[in-house]
């Protein structure tokens, strides 16, 4: 006993079964595809290579002083 095929039982297109929208039916002026970082907004200050190297040297000197203190405690 087979049931007659009606519009309600007609097979759906593959895209409709997956829940996808027809791209031709989208209003292109309302689609925003811009990449945005929701956590951003802060201005980034770029440092020169020399500034980065100077900071590394300062941190290294600070680390050396801490290690010297630790060695003195042992």
TORLUM-574637 format. One line per 3 residues: number of its first residue (from 1); for each residue z, y, x of C-alpha. Coordinates in steps of 0.5 Angstrom, whole numbers, plus 2048, in hexadecimal, padded with zeros to 3 digits. Layout:
BEGIN
NUM	Z:Y:X | ...
END
This chain:
BEGIN
1	800:800:800 | 7FE:806:804 | 7FF:80D:802
4	7F9:812:801 | 7F9:817:806 | 7FA:81E:804
7	7FB:825:807 | 803:823:808 | 801:81D:80B
10	7FB:81F:810 | 7FC:81E:817 | 7FE:824:81B
13	7FB:827:821 | 7FE:826:827 | 800:82D:828
16	803:82D:822 | 807:827:823 | 80A:829:829
19	80C:830:826 | 807:834:82A | 804:83A:827
22	7FD:83B:827 | 7FC:840:82D | 7F6:843:829
25	7FA:845:823 | 7FF:849:828 | 7FF:851:827
28	7FE:852:82F | 800:859:82E | 807:856:82C
31	808:851:832 | 80C:853:838 | 80A:84F:83E
34	80D:853:843 | 812:850:848 | 819:853:848
37	820:852:84B | 825:852:846 | 82A:853:84B
40	826:858:84F | 826:860:84E | 82A:862:855
43	826:865:85A | 825:861:860 | 826:865:867
46	822:862:86C | 824:862:873 | 820:862:87A
49	820:85C:87F | 824:860:883 | 82A:862:87E
52	82A:85A:87D | 82B:858:884 | 830:85E:885
55	834:85B:87F | 833:854:882 | 836:856:889
58	83C:859:885 | 83E:853:881 | 83D:84F:887
61	842:853:88B | 847:853:886 | 846:84B:885
64	847:84B:88D | 84E:84F:88C | 850:84B:887
67	84F:844:88B | 852:847:891 | 858:849:88C
70	858:842:88A | 858:83F:891 | 85E:843:893
73	862:840:88D | 860:839:88F
END
